[in-house]
Each structure stands twice: as structure tokens, then as C-alpha cells.
Amino acid sequence: MKDVNWDDLKAAYRIAAHGSIALAATDIGVNYSTLLRRIDRLERSLGIKLFIRHQRGYKLTDSGKHLLVDMPAIEQKLDALQSRIVSEATAVAGMVRITTLPEYSSFLHPILRKTQESFPDLKVSVDVSDEIIPLESGQAHISIRAGKQPDQPDLIAIKISEIKFKYYMSKDYLTRFGMPAKRQEFDLHQWVMPSGKKRNLSFVKRLIRQLNPHSIRYQSNSFFDVQLAIENGFGIGPVDEEKACHKDNLVQVPCIKESNDNSLWFVFHRELREDRRIQAIIRFGKQYNRKLAKFIDIED
């Protein structure tokens, strides 16, 4: 038996229910000949006859009578399933899964809290990781990513803000080792640098090329940990400019000039463009932070 086409099965049920091909054709919205082709195709797929053709029309066989017995309940369940699917897609409810970098998970908290206050049935699951989870896998609805703009054609990437890292040392380190005045003095100092995939960030990659590996005295795959190590005098390293301005014990290294080509991105799959949960999060993101006002108006 070949796979059965649902439209063909529904057409056969409509003929059985109406007792007329003409009425069934009107009900389904197809012409008479199309309906006949569907019945012929269904019977070939099943390998049995559902109707007996005679001068007065079509009469159900014993096998065909199952259509009238079983199809009403099946059709009702399918209609209910369709309603649930549509309802979930158009409601701000259910689970929204977000993957984000550890350093940038906290900026979502006030946005998500406001969203949940307005939509109590919305639940949030956050996966905090340096790994990029492919959105096409369905494991996450939203991804917060850092670096250059994702260029996959199936993704919508919205710029949240620029990432501005500069190089700092603690006042204690400055007292002990002084301030490098030029690149040739870099190897006279100790360095605190990111490790793992964070070394692919342009402002990290450019500086590491200028350093003797032996001068990197501390490394970590967490920018939180890198910042704390710098604050505790381990050496010179990158700190987010916005975080550094709140730390009185950090001193910027002026001889390291960093050009910025990295940003923070709000990323989701193009197929979820109409998803009400994502639209709601973007809407409250705009209200919370002027920086997020650059989001495109997908919800309007």
C-alpha cells in the first residue's frame, strides 16, 4: 500500500457524507473531474474499492462505509490540532528557548521580566554557553551572539550594540610594573588574555599576534574571569569599556588603539519572524533600552 494523500481521503469522506459527488465537489471547492481523479488515486493507493459505480452514482462498499464511521472523529481531532497549533503560534505563551554568551546574559533579564509580567504564560529557558547552537536545529528560538554579523541567509541578525573592549591594568599593577608606552615594551609586561574561541574576536586576535606567548601569564575562556584577574593585578588585558568605567581601580592602556568591528547580535530564524513570543521580547527590548531601538519593526 502506498502512502495515502490526506486530501484524497478527505474527498472520499465528503462524497460518502453528502451522497453526491457534485455536492462534495462544491463543499471542498474543486471541480467534478478533480474529485474523480482523487478517488481513483486513493483507491489505487489502498488497493481496494471504496465506491461502486452505477447509473445513479456512487455507492459505498463495505470497506468504504468505514469512512462514515471513523472519519468524523479523525477530522475533528485534526481540526483541534490545527487550532492548537495556530493558537500557540499567535499567543505569547509557552516556552521560548534562548542561547546566550555568559558575558551578555544579564542584559536580557529586565527585558524578559517585563515581557513575563505582561504575558504570564510565557516561560523562558536560557542556555548560557560559548558554543553557537544552530537555530535551524530547533534547540533554541533566539541566539545572542558576539562578533561580526552572522551571514547565514536563513537568519535574521539584529544589531543590539557595538562591543567596545579596551585594554586595562589595575592601579596596583601600574605601581609595580609601570605603563607600556609603545608596542616594543609589551614583552616587558604580564598579560591576561581570553582563551578558546574568544581568541577569534578581532581585538583579541590582533593583540595576541604582537605578544610573546610567554608573557601571557593568565588566560581564561570567560571575560568575567579575565576582568577579575586584571582587577586583581595579574596583568594587562581586555575589559568591556562599559564595565570598566564603573571600576575605579582600572587604568586604560593608551598606547593600544583598538578599532571596533565586533557587535552584539539578536539572532533568530527567518521562519520565526511572525512568532509572537519573539515579537514581544523585541518590543519590550525597545522600551527598555534605547540601544535596542535599532531593532527592525517585525512586529508591526
GIPE-V104503 format. One record per backbone hydrogen bond with DSSP energy under -1.0 kcal/mol. CO is the residue of the C=O (numbers start at 1). NH is the residue of the N-H. E is the energy in kcal/mol with one decimal. If there is no record, write none. Layout:
co=CO nh=NH e=E
co=CO nh=NH e=E
This chain:
co=5 nh=9 e=-2.0
co=6 nh=10 e=-2.7
co=7 nh=11 e=-2.0
co=8 nh=12 e=-2.1
co=9 nh=13 e=-2.1
co=10 nh=14 e=-2.2
co=11 nh=15 e=-2.0
co=12 nh=16 e=-2.2
co=13 nh=17 e=-2.8
co=14 nh=18 e=-2.5
co=15 nh=19 e=-2.2
co=20 nh=24 e=-1.9
co=21 nh=25 e=-2.7
co=22 nh=26 e=-1.8
co=23 nh=27 e=-2.4
co=24 nh=28 e=-2.6
co=25 nh=29 e=-2.0
co=25 nh=30 e=-1.9
co=31 nh=35 e=-1.9
co=32 nh=36 e=-1.9
co=33 nh=37 e=-2.0
co=34 nh=38 e=-1.9
co=35 nh=39 e=-2.0
co=36 nh=40 e=-2.4
co=37 nh=41 e=-2.4
co=38 nh=42 e=-2.4
co=39 nh=43 e=-2.5
co=40 nh=44 e=-1.9
co=41 nh=45 e=-2.3
co=42 nh=46 e=-2.5
co=43 nh=47 e=-2.0
co=45 nh=2 e=-1.1
co=50 nh=61 e=-2.2
co=52 nh=59 e=-2.4
co=54 nh=57 e=-1.9
co=57 nh=54 e=-2.9
co=59 nh=52 e=-3.7
co=61 nh=65 e=-1.6
co=63 nh=66 e=-1.3
co=64 nh=67 e=-1.9
co=65 nh=69 e=-1.2
co=66 nh=70 e=-3.1
co=67 nh=71 e=-1.6
co=70 nh=74 e=-1.7
co=71 nh=75 e=-3.2
co=72 nh=76 e=-2.0
co=73 nh=77 e=-2.1
co=74 nh=78 e=-2.3
co=75 nh=79 e=-2.4
co=76 nh=80 e=-2.2
co=77 nh=81 e=-2.5
co=78 nh=82 e=-2.5
co=79 nh=83 e=-2.1
co=80 nh=84 e=-2.3
co=81 nh=85 e=-2.5
co=82 nh=86 e=-2.5
co=83 nh=87 e=-2.6
co=84 nh=88 e=-2.6
co=85 nh=89 e=-2.0
co=86 nh=90 e=-1.6
co=89 nh=276 e=-1.1
co=91 nh=93 e=-1.6
co=94 nh=123 e=-3.1
co=96 nh=125 e=-2.2
co=97 nh=141 e=-2.8
co=97 nh=142 e=-2.0
co=98 nh=127 e=-3.2
co=99 nh=144 e=-2.8
co=100 nh=129 e=-2.3
co=101 nh=104 e=-1.4
co=105 nh=108 e=-1.2
co=106 nh=109 e=-1.1
co=108 nh=112 e=-3.0
co=109 nh=113 e=-2.5
co=110 nh=114 e=-1.9
co=111 nh=115 e=-2.0
co=112 nh=116 e=-2.5
co=113 nh=117 e=-2.0
co=114 nh=118 e=-1.5
co=115 nh=119 e=-1.9
co=119 nh=122 e=-2.1
co=121 nh=94 e=-1.9
co=123 nh=96 e=-2.5
co=125 nh=98 e=-3.0
co=127 nh=100 e=-2.1
co=134 nh=137 e=-1.5
co=135 nh=138 e=-1.5
co=142 nh=99 e=-2.5
co=143 nh=267 e=-2.7
co=145 nh=265 e=-3.4
co=147 nh=263 e=-2.6
co=152 nh=155 e=-1.7
co=154 nh=270 e=-3.3
co=156 nh=268 e=-1.9
co=158 nh=266 e=-3.0
co=161 nh=264 e=-3.1
co=164 nh=241 e=-3.6
co=166 nh=239 e=-2.6
co=167 nh=253 e=-3.1
co=168 nh=237 e=-2.1
co=169 nh=251 e=-3.2
co=170 nh=174 e=-2.4
co=171 nh=175 e=-2.1
co=172 nh=176 e=-1.8
co=173 nh=177 e=-3.2
co=174 nh=178 e=-1.7
co=182 nh=185 e=-1.9
co=183 nh=186 e=-2.2
co=185 nh=188 e=-1.6
co=186 nh=189 e=-2.0
co=190 nh=236 e=-2.6
co=191 nh=217 e=-1.3
co=191 nh=218 e=-1.6
co=193 nh=220 e=-1.4
co=195 nh=198 e=-1.2
co=196 nh=199 e=-1.7
co=197 nh=200 e=-1.9
co=198 nh=201 e=-1.2
co=201 nh=204 e=-1.1
co=201 nh=205 e=-3.0
co=202 nh=206 e=-2.6
co=204 nh=208 e=-2.4
co=205 nh=209 e=-1.5
co=207 nh=210 e=-1.7
co=208 nh=211 e=-1.4
co=212 nh=215 e=-2.7
co=213 nh=216 e=-1.2
co=215 nh=191 e=-2.3
co=215 nh=217 e=-1.2
co=218 nh=193 e=-2.3
co=220 nh=195 e=-1.9
co=222 nh=226 e=-2.3
co=223 nh=227 e=-2.4
co=224 nh=228 e=-2.2
co=225 nh=229 e=-2.5
co=226 nh=230 e=-2.2
co=227 nh=231 e=-2.7
co=228 nh=232 e=-1.7
co=229 nh=234 e=-2.4
co=230 nh=233 e=-1.8
co=236 nh=192 e=-3.5
co=237 nh=168 e=-2.8
co=239 nh=166 e=-2.0
co=240 nh=244 e=-2.7
co=241 nh=245 e=-1.7
co=243 nh=246 e=-1.3
co=244 nh=247 e=-2.1
co=247 nh=250 e=-1.4
co=249 nh=171 e=-1.9
co=251 nh=169 e=-2.1
co=253 nh=256 e=-1.3
co=262 nh=163 e=-2.4
co=263 nh=147 e=-2.0
co=264 nh=160 e=-3.1
co=265 nh=145 e=-2.0
co=266 nh=158 e=-2.8
co=267 nh=143 e=-2.7
co=268 nh=156 e=-3.1
co=269 nh=272 e=-2.1
co=270 nh=273 e=-1.6
co=272 nh=275 e=-1.6
co=275 nh=279 e=-2.3
co=276 nh=280 e=-2.4
co=277 nh=281 e=-2.0
co=278 nh=282 e=-2.3
co=279 nh=283 e=-2.4
co=280 nh=284 e=-2.4
co=281 nh=285 e=-1.9
co=282 nh=286 e=-2.1
co=283 nh=287 e=-1.6
co=284 nh=288 e=-2.2
co=285 nh=289 e=-2.0
co=289 nh=292 e=-1.6
co=290 nh=293 e=-1.7
co=292 nh=295 e=-1.9
co=296 nh=298 e=-1.9
